[in-house]
Amino acid sequence: MALTNMSTLGPEGVGMAIASPTLRVMVGKAGLPSFRIPPPASFVQQQKSVDQQQAASATFTIQYQNAGQTNYFGDVCVGFPTEVQGAFTYAANILASLINSPVPIKINACWANMGTSGILGHSGARTFYRDFTGALQSGTLYPVALANMLYGSDLNSTTEEIVIAYNAQFTSWYFGTDGVCPGTKIDFVQVVTHEIIHGLGFAGSMSVSGGIGSWGLSGYPTIYDRFTENASGQKLITFSSGSAALYNELVGGNVYFNGPHANAGNGGSRVKLYAPNPWAVGSSYAHLDESFNGTANAMMTYSINYGEAIHNPGPVTMGILADDGWSTLSSPTVTASDGTYTDKALVSWDSVSGASYYRVYRASTAGGAKSALNGWIAATSYDDTTATPGVIYYYSARAAEDSSGSRASLYSPENSGWRALSAPTVTASDGPYTDRVLVTASTVTGASYFGFYRATTAGGAKTALSGWTTATS
């Protein structure tokens, strides 16, 4: 693939743009029994009434191309049908419920003639970045949507992160979102979800031409490439790029993705990838092996069958995205004490599945700038002893897999809390005055006003003697 450097090395790293599309999803088989997998629970919760709704943890913005426009990969668009757009949004929202990103993900969507009815669509990341602040591995290319998430802001400005085209010459689409795809149709929601996942990072740099296998974009592997190996466990990027040896591995039927999250989703075993002979351009290496058909992980095989409606990527695919660097952790729910303690504000949170470490943040105004109060800790509470008594703060937290903050969740919703003022020390005069008793209070950190009370017996009912006053006597 031809590449163009798009930025110089700095906090934002180096950006590289792909010159051609790489990944396809093909028309599968007809006449098979219907196979359906419902969307994940996180997505179902989002579809409930507003008062019960769980907020999406990522945002997709879809830019539909008009007739006559040409996308970055050279597809000439014929106009995106309006009746298709609801299913597209539905599919994007499935993924928005599963991954975390503080940066909106822009998709350029094209409806185009592809010269054949055998292809359902193709996609790719618009740009790759390496060596930016937040990258998990140096000298490694990350698709821009993932790079943005790790960096924490948009590296490519208004340019789209993912480019996708769907085949206008394939006419047996099912555009419903109910998962009840007829046996004579192919489910568009599944196809859209499949192609977005490629753009998020289910993609490598391996290629084959004339009996030679190659890897790398301008000499650098993608993060996906870092996890692929042969049957013996030898990393594919240890083979020379431009060699017959690498070619033999890529078409040998024994290519695996070996990452801890993907393996966990596969019952602890390495994940076998699609590696047929001959090499299938746009399909080989970037899809799961055919053995995953008919399972919960079937979405990312190279073809989609008629009557199939899989609306959940499955644990293996989500594991691959997590190994690439995507955070899939939920945010914790935070509560903070409201004046319960004079020496602290107690911040507590629930544990998050898959997380072992947490970090607490404080803002002085609702939605204001957040400051970290601690490092990553293996606890579910934190004592904020630096809180100024009487001042209301807004607390949030994030969850992470390890003490370095890897694959951290988004910030939790804020919860306000405060540290109580200490009680002043009071002294009262013992008979020196004939016209009064002089009552004096000590100053208290954080306090500007004082109220004075009197009781006729020790511990008895108190009666206010004054309103709130700035005086201490």
URWO-V639011 format. One record per backbone hydrogen bond with DSSP energy under -0.5 kcal/mol. NH is the residue of the N-H (numbers start at 0). CO is the residue of the C=O. If there is no record, write none. Layout:
nh,co
NH,CO
NH,CO
This chain:
nh,co
3,16
5,14
6,14
12,9
13,129
15,127
16,3
17,125
18,1
21,122
22,122
23,281
24,120
25,301
26,117
27,303
34,306
36,308
39,310
42,39
43,39
44,40
45,41
46,42
46,43
47,44
51,48
52,48
52,49
54,52
56,95
57,95
60,104
61,59
62,60
62,106
63,61
64,108
67,76
68,65
70,74
73,70
76,68
76,74
77,110
79,64
80,78
83,80
84,80
84,81
85,81
86,83
87,83
88,84
89,85
90,86
91,87
92,88
93,89
94,90
95,91
96,92
96,93
97,94
98,94
99,326
100,56
103,101
104,58
105,103
106,60
107,161
108,62
108,106
109,163
111,109
111,165
112,75
119,24
120,24
121,164
122,22
123,162
125,160
126,160
127,15
128,141
129,13
130,139
132,10
134,131
139,136
140,220
141,128
143,126
145,142
146,142
147,143
148,144
149,145
150,146
151,147
152,147
154,152
156,153
158,155
160,105
161,105
162,123
163,107
164,121
165,109
166,119
167,111
167,165
168,111
169,166
170,168
173,185
174,172
180,178
184,181
185,171
186,307
187,173
190,186
191,187
192,188
193,189
194,190
195,191
196,192
197,193
198,194
199,195
200,196
200,197
201,196
202,200
206,213
208,211
211,208
212,242
213,206
216,219
217,215
219,216
220,138
222,140
225,221
226,223
227,224
228,255
229,233
230,253
232,229
235,227
237,234
238,235
241,212
242,212
242,239
246,242
247,243
248,244
249,245
250,246
251,248
252,274
253,248
254,272
255,228
256,270
257,226
257,255
258,256
261,318
262,258
263,259
264,260
265,261
265,262
266,263
267,262
268,262
268,265
270,256
271,269
272,254
273,286
274,272
280,278
282,279
283,279
284,273
285,282
285,283
287,299
288,271
291,288
292,289
294,291
297,294
299,296
300,297
301,287
303,25
305,28
306,181
306,184
307,304
308,34
310,36
310,308
317,313
318,314
319,315
320,316
321,317
322,318
323,319
324,320
325,320
327,325
333,331
334,347
336,345
338,336
338,417
344,383
346,344
346,381
347,334
347,345
348,379
349,332
354,351
355,399
356,399
357,376
358,397
360,395
361,370
362,393
367,364
370,361
372,359
373,359
376,357
376,374
378,376
381,346
383,344
383,381
384,382
386,383
389,418
390,387
392,416
393,362
394,392
394,414
395,360
397,358
399,356
400,405
404,401
407,404
408,398
411,396
414,394
416,392
417,336
418,390
419,340
425,423
426,439
428,437
430,428
438,436
439,426
440,471
441,424
446,443
449,468
453,462
459,456
462,453
464,451
465,451
468,449
